[in-house]
């Protein structure tokens, strides 16, 4: 009689030991913030250089980018095309900048809340706003943006001006 109870007890202990969640190591949010800010800086430098390919390096292949007054852009090719068209028309000389404000998440996904500013050649703020980006961890430990959305906090301009001053999402 003792043997079935002993075997059941061993089986129970083995199963509960296997099912216990392994604790993830603590996330170094400062390091992640620095990593994501580095990605934002690379995006900014590519924007200044009018390098659409440099910008799309920020994104995962299955990205969807949302923006004001336009349909979502699905995939790197759609984003690359939109950026190239916008850059070809841009004669403002504005300089973009991006600043990580907050990072949330753990595991394989992060959400960034950031601010962006387009500074005119005379030093004035041409446009500014806020953005959200969601990142997925790649196999090599780096991150790629899978979703983003940006909005301006400046008063609305007419359609022609808004196109030229829009952030490079």
Secondary structure, 3 states (H helix, E strand, C coil): CHHHHHHHHHHHHHHHHHHCCCCCCCCCHHHHHHHHHHHHHHHHHHHHCCCHHHHHCCEEEEEEEEECCCCCEECHHHHHHHHHHHHHHCCCCCEEEEEEEEEEEECCEEEEEEEEEEECCCCCEEEEEEEEEEEEECCCCCEEEEEEEEEECCCCCCHHHHHHHCCCC
